[in-house]
């Protein structure tokens, strides 16, 4: 019997803390050895001339996420039947593997007036049909006593260690008081809180003014939520988290103003982290002003997400915040709505005002190739920085390390073999998702994953996905030090001590 089930031979292995040319021996789905030459293997994958990177971890993606009205809009007046966005866990797994990602953390919804356990049971069944390894964030939109005191401890015991809150959107946003209650609950239960930071009241006021003025097209989505509303909400989210000594992550930072709030908090020693996404490095508000003969002004809806894409100058500032380490994770915020179809961007008609167009863009497959090309290939990032941004850092912050996010003995053998010189022009077909477009159509990238392994099994080779539905595994998360409170409270007074 061979010593190793599989050996990945001769690649340049990037660990996030240096590179070395070596073989990787895999046994029972885990990395068993790193050595100059391994020979006793049942099978071999040749990696000569390729980079061997940890499989990507996308810690912020919306996959097959149910919603009462089919999507989340600023106005909250979508049709009543319960539907989901177009992506399923099978199609999302295929797309993720095609782009070099092997694990995701996605979102269990909560609907106003309901608890969280019914939605969790449904979502567990959906996720189990996919091929990705996965964990969950639990969205909290209705923090009743029953949810916070009974149900949250139950989901934590089942391995969910992050709660997601919105400071905007109807009907998802929380008041400051309810946000504080969620923060306290997270602190008592050893959870991270992840936050969508935009000011609900300011966006609502600005949207109503734009609509009264007849400014309704997709491009005015950006006008409805300028950088100041993101900056203010980020400052407030951090301040309230500091008040109760609760670690938070600020999602999808789109502007330097918000990143600077995070940097100031980090300078004070707070446990505050920030992520950004490729759309804030590649798209701008001008994309929402596009018009085509086929779609007219509705073409701009393809680029609508929240926060909004900004300006080329803001893109440069976000790159700088990545280089400084203020933003230390790049996720996709994949949230796929097709341009056509009953559940897509045109759900309320192609002449709908911007506030009635579903928000979100697809990005599971595009995330890693874009960041590799724009970062590593163009010299903005080192290879180690790329690995940390896309795999090591999300694994650590989400409590998945050391099982995920690294190439080390004992870790899961999640590997992506990259051809760093391969030039590819992005098309929707290459994305292999269930969405009918990609916002990055025609973009040429340098660097591409040619083979992907998940737990030692080849799941993608040369763009052909080979995994079987139902082979993904849930990743339960136990207590971990990164999200442990600092023990620093205003005046030393704990306004919400843990139960005796």
N, C-alpha and C positions, 0 to 999 in steps of 0.2 A: 504494500500500500504506500502510495506517494506521501511524502512529508507534507506537501502543500497541495491544496485543491487547485490553486491557480498561482502562477507567478506573472507579474507584470515586469517585463524585462527591458532594461537598458534606457529608461527614460530619465529626463532631467526632473527630479522630484522637488517640488516647491512646498515647503512646510509652512510658509508664512514668516519664518525666522531664518531664512537661508535656503539655498538649493544645493542638491548633491545628485550626482549620477549614481543610481543604485537600482537594484531589483527589489520588488515588493512581494513578499510571500504571504499568501492569503489562505487561511484555514477557517472553515465553518463561518464564513461571512465576515471575519475580522482580520486585521493586519497582524500577522504572526511574526514577521521578520522583515528587516530592512538590511540588505547586505550587498556587497560588491557583486557577488555572483551566487545565485540560487539555482540549483539544477533539478532537484528531486520534486517534480511537479506533475500533477495529472494533466494540466493544460497550461499553455503559455499564451500571453498576449504580448506581442512585440511592440515596444514603445520607443524604439530608436528614432532619434530626431524629433521626438515629441516632448512637450511638457506634461508632467503628471501633477495635477492639482487636486486638492480635496473637492469632492462634489459640492456644488453650490448649495447654500441654504438660503431660501427666500422666506424671511421672517415676517412678511407683510403681503399677503395675497388673499383675494376674495375668490373662492372657488365654490361653485354650485351653492351659493348662499341664498337661502330662501328669504323672501320679503313679502309682507302682506300685499303690497301694491305692485310687486314685480321689480321695483327699483327704489333707490333713495333719491329724492329730489328736494330742491330747496322749498318747494311749495307744499309737498306732502299730499297732492291731490291725484295721485295715480289711480288707475282702475283698481277695484277691490280684489279681484281674484288673486290667490296666492300663486306666484310663479317664481322662477329663479332666472338668473342670468344664463346666457347660452352655454357657458362652460360646465362640463361635468368633471368629476374627479378622474375619469378615464382620459378625456381629451386634455385636461390640464396636466396630467402626468406625462402624456405623450409630448406635449409642448415643452414642459420643464426638462425632460430628458434630452430633447433635441437641442436645448440651449445650455446643457451642462449642469442643471440643478437636480439634486437628488432628494432633498428634504424641504418641507415647507411648514410654516406656521400660519394657519388660516383662522377664520372667524366663525364662532358660533353666535347666531343672532339671539337677541331677546326682543320680544314685542311688548309694547306698552300694555299693562293690564295682565300680563302673564309672568310666570316664573321662568327660570332658565332651564330646568331639568327636562321639560318636554322637548324643547328645541335641541338640546344636547343629544338626547336619544335618537332623534331623527338625523342629526348631522353625523353622528358616529356611524350610522348605517350608510350614509352617502359616502363618507370618506373611506370606509372599508372596501369600497368597490374599486378604488384606484390602485396605482402602482407606486406612487411616491410614499416615502416615510413621512409621517405628519404628526404635528401637534396642534393645539388650539389656543387661541385667545378667546376669552369669554367676553362678549359685548354686554355692557350694562347700560340699559336705557331707562329702567324703572327700578331704582334701588329701594324697594320696600324693605321693611324689617325682615319679612320672611326670606327674601332673596339674600340679604346681606348676612343675616344671623344663622340661617339654616342651610340654604342652598349653596352659597359660596364655599363654606367649609366642606361640603360634600364633593363639589367638583375638584377642589384642591386635593382631597384624599384620592381622587381618581387620576391625578397627575396633571391638572391644568394649573399653571402658575402665573398666568398673566390676565389682567382685566383690561378691556378696551373701553374708553369713554370718548364721547364726542362733545366738543364745546360749540358745535354748530349743527345744522340740519334739523329740520322738522320731520318726524317727531323724535329724533334721537338725542338732541342736545340735553345736557344736564345743567341745572342751576349751580351756582357756586356752592350752595349748601349741600346739594346732592353729590357734587364732585368731592367735597370734603368727606362725606359719609363713605364714598367708595374708597378714597385714599385710606381712611382709618381701617376699613374692612381689609384692604390689601395688606396693611401693616400687621394687623393681627394674625393674618393667615400666611404671611411669607410670600406674597405675590408681587410681581412687577405691575405697575399701571402704565399703559400706553395711551397716548392722548392725541386726538385730532384737534389741533389748536387753530381755530378761527373764531372770531367773535360773532355769535349768532345774531344778536340784536343789531349790530352794525351792518351785517350783510343783509338782513331783512329790510332795514330802513333804506339802504342804498338800492336794493333790488326794486323796491316799490317806487322809488324816485325814478329809476331808469325806465321802468315800464310806463309810468305816467308820461314820461317824455317821449315815448314811442321808440325807445332804444331797446329792441327785443332780440336781435340776432345773436348767434353764438359768440361773436367777439365780445359782447357786453358781459358775458360771464366773467371775464377777467376784470372788467370795470366794477363789478359788484363786490369784489373781494380783493382790494388792493393790499399791498404788503403790510400796511399799518394794522389791518385787522388780524393778520397772522402774528405780527410782533406783539400786539397787546395781549392776545390770548396765550401766547407762549410765556410772556412775563407772568401773567396771572396763574397759569397752570403750575409754573415753577414755584411761585411765592406760596401758594396754598399747599403744595407738596412739602415745601420747607417747613411750613407751620406745623405739620403733623409728623415730619421726619419720615417721609415715604419716598423711596426711589421711583423715578418715572423715566419713560422714554418718550420723546416728542417725535411723532411720526412725520414723514414726508415734508421735510423742511425745504421750502422753495426759495427763500430769500435770506440775504445776509443779516437783515434786521432781526429775524427770528433766531438765526444761528448765533448772533452776538449775545442774545439773552441766555442761550445755553452755555456759551463760553464763559460769561460772567458767573453763572451758577457753578460751573465746574471749577473756576478759579477760587470760589469760596469753599470748595471742598464738597459740594453737594453731589449726591448720586443722581445725576441727570445726564441722559444720553440723547443723541440726536441721529436721525437717519435721513437720507435723501433718496431720490429715485432717478433713473435715467431721463425721465421726461423733463426734469428740471435742469438737466445738462444739455438736452438736445432740442427741445421744443420751446417755442415762445408764444406770447399772446397773439402775435401776428398770424400764427397758424390757424387760429380760430376765425380769422377774417378771410379765409380762402373761399373761393367760389369756383365751381366747375360746371360745364354745360349739363352734365347729368344730374348733379345734386343741387346746383345753385348755391346760395349762401349756406344751405344746410351742411355743405361739405366741412365747414368749420367745426361741426359737432364731433367729428372724429377725434379732435384734440382736446376736448373738454374733460378736465379732471379738477379735483380740488385738493389742496390749493391750486390756483391756476398757474400754468406756465407763465414765465415772466419775460425778461428781456435778455438779449445777448450779454449785456453788462452784468446782469444778475447771475447768469450762468457762470461767468468768470469768477464771481465772488463765491459761488457755491463750490467750485473747484478748489478755491483757496481754503475754504472751511474744511473740505475733505483732507487737503494736504496737512492742515494744522492738527487734524485729529478731532476737531470739534464735532464733525459729523463722521462717525466711525462705522456706519453700516450703510450699504446701498441695497435697498430692496426694490421690488418691482411695483408694489401697490397694484398688482394685476387685478383689474375689475372689468371683465369683458362684456361689452354690449355691441352687437353688430349694428351696422348702419341701416340694415333692412330688418324685416321681421316684426312680429307683433310685440316682442319683448325687448326690442333693440332701441337704438337712439331715437327712432321715429315712432316710438310707442304712442306719443300724443300728436303725431302728425309732423310732416316736414316743415310746416310753418309755425311750429310751437315756439313760444318764447323761450329764451335761454334757461329760465328757471324751471321749465317743464321738460327739459331734455335730460335723460339719464346721464349721470356723471361717471366717468371712469374710462380708462383705456387698457387694452391688453398689453402685457409685457413680460410674461413668464419666460419665453424663449429668447427674447431680445436682450434681456438685462445683462447677462454676462458677456456676450459678444460685443455689445456696445461699450461697456465699461472697459473691457480688455483693449479694444481698438482705440477708443478715445483716451484711455488712461495709459496702459502699458505701451502699446504700439507707438503712440505719439509722445511718449516720454513724460507725461504728467504724473504717472504713478510707477513705482517699482513693482516687480512681480510679487514681492512679499506683501506690499500694501494692498494689491489687488486681492490676494488670498485672504488677508485679514478682513477686508471690507465685505467680502462676499461669502465667507464661510466661517473663519475662525471667530470673528467678533460676534456674529449673530448666534453661533453655537454657545459662546460663553454667556452672552446676555440673556439668552432664553433658557439657560439651564440644561443645554444639550451636550455640553462639553463634560468630559473628554471623549465621549462616545462619537460625537460628530464634529466636523469642522477642521480636523487635523489629519495629517498622515503620520501616524505614530503607532507603535506596537500596542495592541489592545483596542484601538479604535475600529469602528465599522469600516469596512473596505469600500467606502464611497469615493470613487475616483473619476476624474474627468481628464482624458488625454487630449491635449490641445496641439493643433498644428499652428504655431505662432505666426507663420508666414502665409497661411492660406487666406486668400482674399475672396470675400463673398458679398454679393449684393442682396440685401434683405428683400424678401418678398413675403406676401402673406402665406403662400404655400409652404415656405420654409419654416414658418412659425408652428405649423401643425396643431393649431388650436381650433376651437369651434367657432371662432369669430370671423366675420367676413372681411376684415381689413386689419392691417397693422399701421400705426401712425408713423412707422419708420420705413415705409415702402420706398425702395430705391437707394437707401443708405448703404454705402459700401463700407465694410468693416474688414480689418486685418486681424486674423486670429480667430480660430473656430474649433469647437470641440468635435473630435472625430469618433471617439469611443467613450462611453460612459458606463461605469460599474456602480451598482447599488448593492451593498452588502456582499461584494465579491462576485456578483453575477453580472454579465454584460447585458445592459438594458437598452443600449443604443450603439449602433455601429454605422458610420457613414450616413447618418440621417435616418436610418431605419430602426424604429423602436421595436425591441424584442421582448419586452416584459409582458406578463399576463395580468389582466385585471384581477384585483383581489390580493395581489402580492405585497402591497404596501403595508407598513406596520405603524401602529400608534406609538408615539414616543412619550411615555409618561415622564413628568418632571417632578423630582423631589425637592426638598429645601436646598438652597445653594447660597453661597456667601455673597455673591455679587449684589443681590437685591435685599440683603439684610440691612435694616435701618442703621444709621450711624450712631444713634443714641444721643443726638443733640437736639434739644427742644428749647423753645423760647422760655427764658427764666427758669429752665429746668422743670417746668410743669407739664405733666402728661395729661392732656385734657381727655384722652381716650385710652386709658391703660387696657392691656389685654385682660380678658376675664380671669378671675382667680382660679 
